[in-house]
Amino acid sequence: MMKLYCSRTSPYSRKVRVAIEELRLSDQVEEVETDPYSPPPELLAANPLSRIPTLITDKGEALPDSDLIIEYLDAKYHGLAPLPRGTKRWTARRRQKIAQGVIDAAAATVQEKRRPESIVYHSFLDRQAAAIRRSLELLNLEAHALLQDEKPSVVEITTGVGLAYLDFRMPYLEWRKEFEALDRWFSEFARRPSMVKTQPPA
């Protein structure tokens, strides 16, 4: 059985957890709720970076990155939608990286705000918010290209988890008011059983 060190509030963990549900592997993966800031020795032994998610495969190999884990699981078990071929592949990968950038900027914002107010770097927060807004503008323009009724690819998973994380940690952005096409897509995607099951705690 595989083991996934993860956190229910981490968007990086959620990407993997959604993929596991979409691949129907939940009965083959034991989730271990983990605080990377107070890591158990077994996490450090598997991943010296002390980051989550980290997957221990059924052969005992440690995979220390969400994209790497998803690539491994899909290559071995199949089931996610493949990326298009040819030039459309790079467009899809670009869309994925932009969505990943939304996650990274939001996670960086959360971390910065955990500092004492007197040393919070507000210019940094403004830069992250601007990056998120620009990224959402692009994703909104390309929302028609996101899959809806069929199995998602890593592009849809990353986009859906990123938008859900904004709702969870940065609701004050009220992104839905401005980006209607993206809101319509996400409202449907968020109903997928994989997204419902992996929702963070209230």
N, C-alpha and C positions, 0 to 999 in steps of 0.2 A: 504494500500500500504506500502511496506517496504521501508526503507531509508538506503542508504549506504554512510557513510562518507568516502571519499576516495581522492586519488590524482592520476592524469593521469600519473605522472612520477614515482609513487611508484610501485615496483615490487610486493609487498605484496597486494596492492590494485588490481593490474592487475590480479593476480591469481584469485581473487574473481570475477572480471569483466569478465574474460574469462569463468569461470564456469557458471556465470549467462547467458552469451550468449549461451553456449553449452546446458544449461537447458531450454533455450527459456523463460527466466523470465524477460527480459529487460523491458517489459511493466508493470511489477509488482514491479520494484525497482527504486526508485528515487535516482539518484546519486547526492551527495552534495560535490562539490570540496572543500577540507578542508586543511588548513595548520596546522599541529599538533603543530608547534612551535608558532603559534598565534591562539590558539584554540578558537572557539566560545563556549559560556557557555553550549550550548546544547550537544556538544561533551564531555565536561568535566563531565556533568551530566550523560551521558551514559557510559563513559569510563574514570575513574579517572586517568588512565595511560596516557591519551592524545595521543593515538596511532591510526593510521589508518592502515587498514580499520576497521571500526566498523559498524555493521549492527543492525538496529532497526527492529525487526520482525513486522509482521502485528498485533501481540498481545502486542507490546510495549516492548518486552524484548531486552536487548542490548547484542550483541555478539561481544567480543573485539579482535578477532584473526582470521587471514585469514584461517587457517586450520579448526578452529572451525566453521567458517561461511560456508565454503564449505561442511563440513560434515553435518551441519544442513540442508542446501539447498538440498543436494542430498538425505538425509534421508527423507525429506518431499516431494520433488517433483520428485525425481528419474531422471535418464537419463544419468549420467556419467557411464563409464564402471566400473564394479565392480573389485576389486582387486582379484587375484586368491586365491584359498583356499589352505589349507595345508602349506607345507614348502615353496611353491612358493610365498605365501603371504608375508613372511618375507623378501624374496629377493626383492620383489617389494617395500616394505616399506623401506628397506635399500636404494634402488635406489632413492626413494622419498626424504629421509633425506639427502642423498649426494647432490642431486639437490638443496634442500633447503639450504644446507651449502654454495653452490655457491652463491645463492642470499644473504645470510647473510654476506659472506666475501666481496662481491662486494659492498653491502650497507655500510658496515663498512669502506671500502676504500673511498667511496664517502664522508662520514662524516668526516673522518680524513683529507682529502684534503681540506676541507672547513675551517680548522684552519689556522691561520697565518703561512706562510712558516717557520718562525723561530722556531715554536714549533711543526711542523709536525713530527710525530714519524715514521721515515722511516723504522726502523726495523719492526714495526707493519705492514706497507704497504707491505714489502717484505714477511712477514709471510702470509698475506692474499692472495697475488698473488701465492705463492707456494701452498697454500691450494686449490685454484681454479684450478691450473694446475693438481694437483694430482687427484682432483675430476673429472675433464674432462677426464683424462686418463681412469678412471674406467667407466664413462658413455659412452665413446667411445667404449670400449670393449663390452659393453652391449647394444649398440644402436639397435642391431637386435631385442631385446626384447621389444622395445618401439612400441606402437600401431601407426598406420599410417592412414589407410583409414576409420576406424570406430570411434565411440565416444571415446574420451580420458578418461582416469582415472585421478585421482589427480596426479599420477606419471608423466604422459605426460604433464599435465598443468604446474606442478612445473618445470619440465625440460625445456619446451619450453619458459616459462617466464624467467627462469634464464639465458638461452642463449641469449634471446632477450635483457635482461638487460645488459649483457656484451657488446653486440653490441652498446647499447645506451650510456652507461657510461664509458666503458673501451675498446674502439675499438682498442687501441694501443696493446692489447694482441694478436690480430690477431689469435684468437683460431682456426678459420676455416682451416688455413694452416696446422695445425698439426693433427687435429682430423677429418679426412675425413668422417668416418662413421657417426659421430655425425652431421657433417655439412650436409650430404645428408638427414638424417632424419629431421633435423631442417628446411632445405630449403623447404621441403614439408609441415611440420607442420605449418610453419609461414604463409602459404597461406590460412589456415582455416579462414573462415569469423570471427570467434571469436577473432582470433589474429589480423586480419587486422583492425577490428573495434576498438580494444583497444590499438592500437599503441600510444605511447607517442607523444606529440607534437615535431615537429622538433626543 
